[in-house]
Amino acid sequence: MNIGYLRQIISSIAEIQPLGRTAEISGIIYHIIGLIRYNHALRIVALHYDKEFAQQAEIVEITESNGCQPRTNRELLRGDSSVRMTNIFHTVEIISIGEKQFTIDGTETMPCDLQNWEIPVIFTEFFKRGWNPDGIEYQSIENLFLTTAEISGEYDCIPDFGENPVLRLTFRCEPKPYWVEQPVTLLIGTEYPDKLYFQDKDLSANHWVQINQVYLLDIWEETMKSFDDPLLAEQFAASERNKHKADFERHFTAICPKDMCFLVIEYECEEDISLRFQSREWLNATIQDNISCMGFLIKPEKKTGILGLPLKTSIMAEPISKNCVIIDTELVFYSILQKYDDVLL
């Protein structure tokens, strides 16, 4: 940090308009500070305080300071799900201010660390324009989080919303995980005529899945095909393609050696539910800090399964031998798409 950086932060703010609206949703306090315009970009800024998360985070910090850090992949997954900050602003799709409606392009959240100069600058600029942080002013700053949401479009000035406009937040669907940890033995290339029934550990809700097929995917072979795609050759020079290819091989070897595959499960289940499987060996293995996580999406060849429902896939992004025939897995958790009701402030 230096004074030049501080000057840059202050000078980048072209215009500010406080809103100062607070709402408590499911025990979490949300406070919309107002709008900031940076050049032609318009953002809405909000604070939120999750008491339960603050308490859980404190327990985890104490536990880790005593050397009790997660040792296995299972413990790591459990920790990620048990200490998860709820932030409805991440799923805001549309914000209405008065009679005007705006689409949100993306959000960014950061803890309110006053050593990050951007945060006290934002607070100071809003205070100078009459911001009243009613409902959140006495919460400890280190337990607050600041979210900025990018509003779609370009703006030469902040629109006129009239006096005391009503704010409405409209949300998109997001997946919410529920832990199962049910052992499932999978046979590669075998037909699965019966439904598999399962329950989540907390709510004991009954669900089912119809597995259609289980197969091994040579992710190396599929990826190498993409590097040879004629469309890619039109967009990138051979030297650039070779560089990307070499970078992929270097990074991906640590995740999946060339003689290994990923397991793919194609299944049908209830609407808005998706499943995650992992091998029991991987779940109980020691965490490897040098291995990074990568997400993969595999589209099924058929649109519908044996029950006539849309086919879905779960890919186990862990290396498995090409000679594997049977594998002990767990249905670790399922996720259901959920949507918050509109919020008026």
Number of C-alpha atoms within 10 A of each C-alpha: 8 7 8 8 12 13 10 11 15 14 10 11 15 16 15 21 18 21 25 18 20 20 17 14 11 8 11 17 19 24 24 22 26 18 20 24 20 16 14 12 17 25 22 22 23 22 23 26 25 19 16 15 17 16 13 15 17 12 13 16 13 12 13 12 10 9 8 11 14 16 13 16 18 20 17 16 13 14 14 11 14 12 16 12 17 14 18 17 23 18 18 22 18 19 21 16 20 15 10 12 12 15 16 20 14 16 17 12 17 13 16 19 16 12 9 12 15 16 16 14 16 17 13 11 18 22 14 10 11 12 18 15 20 12 15 18 10 8 13 10 14 12 17 21 19 19 23 22 23 19 21 15 12 11 14 13 16 17 11 10 12 10 7 9 15 15 18 16 21 18 21 15 14 16 14 15 18 19 18 19 21 16 15 17 13 21 16 17 13 13 11 15 10 10 15 13 11 18 18 18 13 9 9 10 10 9 15 14 17 21 23 23 18 21 19 21 18 17 18 19 11 10 13 13 10 12 15 11 10 9 10 13 13 9 10 11 10 12 9 12 16 13 11 13 15 12 11 14 17 11 12 17 14 13 17 20 14 15 12 20 24 19 26 20 22 21 26 24 21 13 10 12 19 21 22 19 22 24 23 20 13 16 18 13 14 15 16 10 6 8 13 10 9 9 7 11 8 13 12 16 8 10 11 15 19 13 12 9 15 16 21 22 21 20 22 22 20 16 17 20 13 14 9 14 13 12 17 13 20 20 19 24 21 21 16 17 14 14 16 15 10 12 13 13 17
